[in-house]
Each structure stands twice: as C-alpha cells, then as structure tokens.
C-alpha cells in the first residue's frame, strides 16, 4: 500500500493558502481558483479555469486533496527510498512542496540527513529577496510538524486472535493443542485481518495448515502454510532476513510474520511466530497471539513493551533483528495482491496521461501490467529496465539505448515491450541491476 498524505497535511496547506471560490487572476495574470488551482492542474480538475467560473467549497477541497496526492506527494516520495519518511515528515514536506514547487533543494537532491533537512526548512521564507512574515510562520509550522514524533504506540485498535483461549486447550492442532502450538496459524490470522485481506477464524486456519501438510514436529512450516493460504485468500508474500526490507514494507502498509528463534528472547522464551503490522520510525507494532496477563512484565529488559491494548506490543527494529537472528528467513512479508490489467493491443507507453505526453516506448499485446493509478482514459503502470543502460539522476532514469521492458527485475521475467533510446522516466524503485519506472497506457487498450 502506497503512502498517502494525512488530514494534517491538508489542514496545514488550507491554513496558509487561503481559498477563493470565484476565479481570479493572480499577481502575474494567471486564472486561479480554490486553493491556488490553475489550468496547470487541468488533468486533475478536468475544468478550464477562466473568468466567471465558480465552484463549491467541496469542489475546492476535493481539487486540493487530489493535487496534493497526485502532483506533490510524488515529488516527496521520490526521496522516500533514501529517507523512509514517517507520516509527519511526509505531511510537512508535501505542504512545503505545494508552496515551493519541490523538495530537491531542501534535501540537496537526497544528500542531506533528516536533521539537516529539518534545519534548512525555515530558510525558505523569502520572496523577491525579502523575508515575509507569512512565509516565516508557515516554515516554522512545517518544521514543527516535520520534527514532531509519531507515537510509537499505534492508536489503531486491532482485532486479535488469541490461541490462549481456554477452549483451544481441547482442540487438536496436528497432535498437540491449538493453545500450545498454533502460533503460526494464529499470527497469520492476525496479519491478514490487520492488512484488510481476510478475516479467518483460527480453527479454519489450523485445518488449512494440517491439510496442506504445514503442521510439522515443533510447530508450523510457514512457507507451506503461506503458499496454501495465499492461493485461498488472494495475497502476495515473500521472505527476507533484511531488517531494512521489513521496515520499508511495514511503512508502505504491508504486514509480516516474524520468525523468532531461541537465542534472543523478545516475544517468547523459545521459538515463536508473531505478526508485525505497523512501523513508526524504527519502532515496530506487533500482535502476539500467545498472551497472558503477566507476559512482558517480568522478562529481561530487552523484551518487547506492552501497550494499552491486550496482545499489542512494540519492539525496536534492532530487537526484531536479534529475535530472528537464528532463523532463516527472519520475516515473511505479506501484502495485498496488486490489481493488474492486460493489454488487448500493442499500445504506446507515455510519460503521462494523454496523447500529448511524450512516447516512451511500446507495450506488447497481451502484456500483464500492475495498475498503480488511473484517470478517465489512462492507466498508470510500471515496467523494469536494465540499470546499467540508464543514467539515473534526481529520481529519473534516462535510457542510453533501446531497452527491453520486463514485468519484474529478472532476465527470466516476461518481456512486455520496449523503451526507446534517450527516454526519461520516473524511477519508482531500483535494485543493483534493475530500475522500476512509471509509464501510462491508454485505458481503451487494456482489460
């Protein structure tokens, strides 16, 4: 799940931009309406801003939120791979970008630290070389929001499956009771529910594990259970032992199963599965299905911390890494399956939504593409191209030659088309050898 702005960002922009519901010419003669909306935003509004135009407050609010999410949020997210912004930092920077136009200079194109970015925010308080009181105050509020800590205890209330209900003492899970040995199925129930993927009962999940032969001596073979559950409930998963991948996944809205071993006791005094469902900074919110009233109160100092909700604890990323250090893989990352479209004809790949946008290449008939966004007539999707044949700068990749466009970052992945030489594309992700780039295709050519 991709990051979005929160209501705090919208409120901050509204406070400093002001709103006019009748079209007017700004100081340089550009027709403007709402919270600074102009004809440069026509792809968002679908309306020509001109003399006599009037809109409702609801329309002005809608246009602002769409503009913030579609036009200015991407200017911030192109640096998120470097910084992993929390919600407050993201909101502050989108407000800054809405006023300034980008965060390129503020971040020194991704070379400054978070602390340096914070210290430079208030320097952007001038217009025409003069310090303006309004800009000074706006920058102070943006910096305050940027620096504000995100609560390490999620305010969200979770619906949690507990294997330690008395009734489960008498219900078998492949030779032992659900009470004693079903942390694998229970954690998966908790993860799927927290992600909004499926609400599955614990006995149902245990039966699936037994039928799939995921129930083994000592517990649950999680990859086998995930394979069976993903086919039934429609989610995607992959494994990793890298802390950075876990953190990024959680901050993007995914969930995970953490595979604790026996060496470093954070969530149990032995092997144990728990569900990681959120991250703030480097603090992970965890749902523990094996719960009793005294758990986490008498363990060593390095154990996880209780929150105000039964079954919900927090642990640092470092603690999670230590807890899983003797297990491979450490984490199973779970996410909703992305929506896909299939091209019904050979179609042009363009830099934006519209036939006037630059042609980047050609996508083959029958190509399966992940849908990232859409307008009335266009679909935003992505392809992977070889990194060594690109020049990457400021969040963009420029091709040095005609390149194969692939469905994923592997030479074994399906070729879905080609990208021309000298084309510049927005970078969505990258690995050591591959770059994921954004393209748009006509909706009439996909199904």
Residue, then its C-alpha position, 0 to 999 in steps of 0.5 A: x500500500x502506497x503512502x498517502x498524505x494525512x488530514x494534517x497535511x491538508x489542514x496545514x496547506x488550507x491554513x496558509x493558502x487561503x481559498x477563493x471560490x470565484x476565479x481570479x487572476x493572480x499577481x502575474x495574470x494567471x486564472x486561479x481558483x480554490x486553493x491556488x488551482x490553475x489550468x496547470x492542474x487541468x488533468x486533475x480538475x478536468x475544468x478550464x479555469x477562466x473568468x466567471x467560473x465558480x465552484x463549491x467549497x467541496x469542489x475546492x477541497x476535493x481539487x486540493x486533496x487530489x493535487x496534493x496526492x497526485x502532483x506533490x506527494x510524488x515529488x516527496x516520495x521520490x526521496x522516500x527510498x533514501x529517507x523512509x519518511x514517517x507520516x509527519x515528515x511526509x505531511x510537512x514536506x508535501x505542504x512545503x512542496x505545494x508552496x515551493x514547487x519541490x523538495x530537491x533543494x531542501x534535501x540537496x537532491x537526497x544528500x542531506x540527513x533528516x536533521x539537516x533537512x529539518x534545519x534548512x526548512x525555515x530558510x525558505x521564507x523569502x520572496x523577491x529577496x525579502x523575508x515575509x512574515x507569512x512565509x516565516x510562520x508557515x516554515x516554522x509550522x512545517x518544521x514543527x510538524x516535520x520534527x514532531x514524533x509519531x507515537x510509537x504506540x499505534x492508536x489503531x485498535x486491532x482485532x486479535x486472535x488469541x490461541x490462549x483461549x481456554x477452549x483451544x486447550x481441547x482442540x487438536x492442532x496436528x497432535x498437540x493443542x491449538x493453545x500450545x502450538x498454533x502460533x503460526x496459524x494464529x499470527x497469520x490470522x492476525x496479519x491478514x485481518x490487520x492488512x484488510x485481506x481476510x478475516x479467518x477464524x483460527x480453527x479454519x486456519x489450523x485445518x488449512x495448515x494440517x491439510x496442506x501438510x504445514x503442521x510439522x514436529x515443533x510447530x508450523x512450516x510457514x512457507x507451506x502454510x503461506x503458499x496454501x493460504x495465499x492461493x485461498x485468500x488472494x495475497x502476495x508474500x515473500x521472505x527476507x532476513x533484511x531488517x531494512x526490507x521489513x521496515x520499508x514494507x511495514x511503512x508502505x502498509x504491508x504486514x509480516x510474520x516474524x520468525x523468532x528463534x531461541x537465542x534472543x528472547x523478545x516475544x517468547x522464551x523459545x521459538x515463536x511466530x508473531x505478526x508485525x503490522x505497523x512501523x513508526x520510525x524504527x519502532x515496530x507494532x506487533x500482535x502476539x497471539x500467545x498472551x497472558x496477563x503477566x507476559x512482558x512484565x517480568x522478562x529481561x529488559x530487552x523484551x518487547x513493551x506492552x501497550x494499552x491494548x491486550x496482545x499489542x506490543x512494540x519492539x525496536x527494529x534492532x530487537x526484531x533483528x536479534x529475535x530472528x537472528x537464528x532463523x532463516x528467513x527472519x520475516x515473511x512479508x505479506x501484502x495485498x495482491x496488486x490489481x493488474x490489467x492486460x493489454x488487448x493491443x500493442x499500445x504506446x507507453x507515455x510519460x503521462x496521461x494523454x496523447x500529448x505526453x511524450x512516447x516512451x516506448x511500446x507495450x506488447x499485446x497481451x502484456x500483464x501490467x500492475x495498475x498503480x493509478x488511473x484517470x478517465x482514459x489512462x492507466x498508470x503502470x510500471x515496467x523494469x529496465x536494465x540499470x546499467x543502460x540508464x543514467x539515473x539522476x534526481x529520481x529519473x532514469x534516462x535510457x542510453x539505448x533501446x531497452x527491453x521492458x520486463x514485468x519484474x527485475x529478472x532476465x527470466x521475467x516476461x518481456x512486455x515491450x520496449x523503451x526507446x533510446x534517450x527516454x526519461x522516466x520516473x524511477x519508482x524503485x531500483x535494485x543493483x541491476x534493475x530500475x522500476x519506472x512509471x509509464x501510462x497506457x491508454x485505458x481503451x487498450x487494456x482489460 
